[in-house]
Amino acid sequence: MRLNSVGRLAVVASAALLLLGGAATSAQASAPGPVLYSIDFSNPQEQDNNNLPEPYGRIWVQSPWLQQTALWEHPDVDINTPTLPRYPDDGPYAFRFVDHPVTELCAQVGEDDTGINRDDILADGCVPVDGPGDYTISGPDGSVTVHLLDV
């Protein structure tokens, strides 16, 4: 009976090593270092006077072990949530140093609607990252697209 337990343990350990090895291989393309990016916020249902979104929430990259680095964050400040169709709004891209491999891009972004409307949800979830490119995370009311120029 002890022999069967040892055999099972060996199989589990081998599977774990294979999974970790796969995660490390996919993360090698996105090793620690600078991340250059820009973000587009989209809310097709926006109906106020400027038809531009007032996003709030958080967008981040994370490692296989769920370590996170924020790319963008803004609190919901109701009527004072700024209009922001693109981040950064004053240049072509933003820069963050990430001290871990990047395997996922995640976003939880709402859009402030004051008055009788409920807030919209632009993005809620994660997508796998496999290098530079455009990554879109959708929600029921819109989407967020992160343009990763270098990762």
C-alpha positions as CSV (number, residue, x, y, z in Angstrom):
1,M,0.0,0.0,0.0
2,R,2.9,2.4,0.7
3,L,4.2,1.7,-2.8
4,N,0.9,2.9,-4.3
5,S,1.0,6.2,-2.3
6,V,4.5,6.9,-3.4
7,G,3.6,6.2,-7.0
8,R,0.6,8.6,-6.8
9,L,2.8,11.2,-5.2
10,A,5.3,10.9,-8.1
11,V,2.6,11.3,-10.7
12,V,1.2,14.4,-8.9
13,A,4.7,15.9,-8.6
14,S,5.4,15.2,-12.3
15,A,2.2,16.8,-13.4
16,A,2.9,19.9,-11.2
17,L,6.4,20.2,-12.7
18,L,5.0,20.0,-16.2
19,L,2.4,22.7,-15.4
20,L,5.0,25.0,-13.8
21,G,7.4,24.4,-16.7
22,G,4.7,25.4,-19.2
23,A,3.9,28.5,-17.2
24,A,7.6,29.5,-17.1
25,T,7.9,28.9,-20.8
26,S,5.0,31.1,-21.7
27,A,6.1,33.8,-19.2
28,Q,9.7,33.9,-20.7
29,A,8.4,36.0,-23.6
30,S,7.0,38.4,-21.0
31,A,9.8,38.5,-18.5
32,P,10.3,41.2,-15.9
33,G,11.0,44.6,-17.3
34,P,9.4,47.7,-18.7
35,V,5.8,47.6,-20.0
36,L,4.9,50.3,-22.6
37,Y,1.1,50.6,-23.1
38,S,-1.9,52.8,-23.8
39,I,-5.6,52.1,-23.0
40,D,-8.8,52.9,-24.9
41,F,-12.1,53.0,-23.0
42,S,-15.3,52.3,-25.0
43,N,-18.9,52.8,-23.9
44,P,-21.2,52.8,-27.0
45,Q,-24.2,53.5,-24.8
46,E,-22.8,56.8,-23.3
47,Q,-25.5,59.4,-23.7
48,D,-24.4,62.5,-21.8
49,N,-23.4,65.8,-23.4
50,N,-19.9,64.7,-24.5
51,N,-20.6,61.0,-25.3
52,L,-17.3,60.1,-23.7
53,P,-16.8,57.6,-20.9
54,E,-16.0,58.5,-17.3
55,P,-14.1,55.3,-16.3
56,Y,-13.2,54.1,-12.8
57,G,-11.7,50.9,-11.5
58,R,-8.4,49.1,-12.1
59,I,-6.4,47.5,-15.0
60,W,-3.4,45.4,-14.1
61,V,-1.0,42.7,-15.4
62,Q,-0.3,39.6,-13.3
63,S,2.2,36.7,-13.0
64,P,1.4,33.0,-13.0
65,W,1.4,33.1,-9.2
66,L,-1.1,36.1,-9.3
67,Q,1.4,38.9,-8.4
68,Q,-0.1,42.1,-9.8
69,T,1.2,45.4,-11.1
70,A,-1.4,48.1,-11.8
71,L,-1.3,49.9,-15.2
72,W,-4.2,52.2,-14.4
73,E,-6.4,52.9,-11.4
74,H,-9.1,55.5,-10.6
75,P,-11.7,55.6,-7.8
76,D,-15.3,56.3,-8.5
77,V,-15.9,59.9,-7.4
78,D,-19.4,60.1,-8.8
79,I,-20.0,63.5,-10.5
80,N,-16.3,64.2,-10.4
81,T,-15.1,61.1,-12.2
82,P,-13.1,62.6,-15.1
83,T,-13.9,62.0,-18.8
84,L,-11.2,59.7,-20.2
85,P,-11.6,58.0,-23.6
86,R,-7.9,57.2,-23.7
87,Y,-5.0,56.8,-21.2
88,P,-2.6,58.5,-21.2
89,D,-4.5,61.5,-22.4
90,D,-1.3,63.6,-22.8
91,G,1.0,61.3,-24.7
92,P,1.2,58.2,-27.0
93,Y,1.9,55.7,-24.2
94,A,2.5,55.1,-20.5
95,F,5.4,53.2,-18.9
96,R,5.5,50.8,-15.9
97,F,8.3,48.6,-14.6
98,V,7.0,45.2,-13.8
99,D,9.2,43.0,-11.5
100,H,7.5,39.7,-12.4
101,P,6.6,37.7,-15.6
102,V,3.4,38.8,-17.3
103,T,1.0,36.1,-18.2
104,E,-2.4,37.9,-17.9
105,L,-4.0,41.3,-18.4
106,C,-7.0,42.0,-16.1
107,A,-9.5,44.8,-15.8
108,Q,-12.4,45.7,-13.6
109,V,-13.6,49.0,-15.0
110,G,-17.0,50.7,-14.5
111,E,-18.3,53.9,-16.1
112,D,-19.9,56.6,-14.0
113,D,-23.5,57.5,-14.9
114,T,-24.9,60.1,-12.5
115,G,-28.6,60.7,-12.0
116,I,-31.2,58.0,-12.5
117,N,-29.0,55.7,-14.6
118,R,-27.0,52.9,-13.0
119,D,-23.2,52.8,-13.7
120,D,-22.1,50.8,-16.7
121,I,-19.6,47.9,-16.6
122,L,-17.0,48.3,-19.3
123,A,-14.6,45.4,-18.5
124,D,-14.5,42.6,-16.0
125,G,-12.1,39.7,-16.4
126,C,-8.7,38.6,-17.6
127,V,-7.1,37.6,-20.9
128,P,-3.8,35.7,-21.5
129,V,-0.8,37.8,-22.6
130,D,1.6,36.3,-25.2
131,G,3.6,39.4,-26.0
132,P,3.0,42.9,-27.6
133,G,-0.3,43.4,-29.2
134,D,-3.9,44.7,-28.6
135,Y,-5.9,43.0,-25.8
136,T,-9.6,43.7,-25.3
137,I,-11.5,42.9,-22.2
138,S,-15.3,43.3,-22.5
139,G,-18.1,43.9,-20.1
140,P,-21.9,44.0,-20.6
141,D,-21.8,47.7,-21.5
142,G,-18.5,48.3,-23.3
143,S,-14.9,47.3,-23.4
144,V,-11.3,48.3,-22.6
145,T,-8.5,47.8,-25.1
146,V,-4.9,47.8,-23.8
147,H,-2.3,48.3,-26.5
148,L,0.9,46.6,-25.2
149,L,3.8,48.0,-27.1
150,D,6.5,46.3,-25.1
151,V,6.1,43.7,-22.5
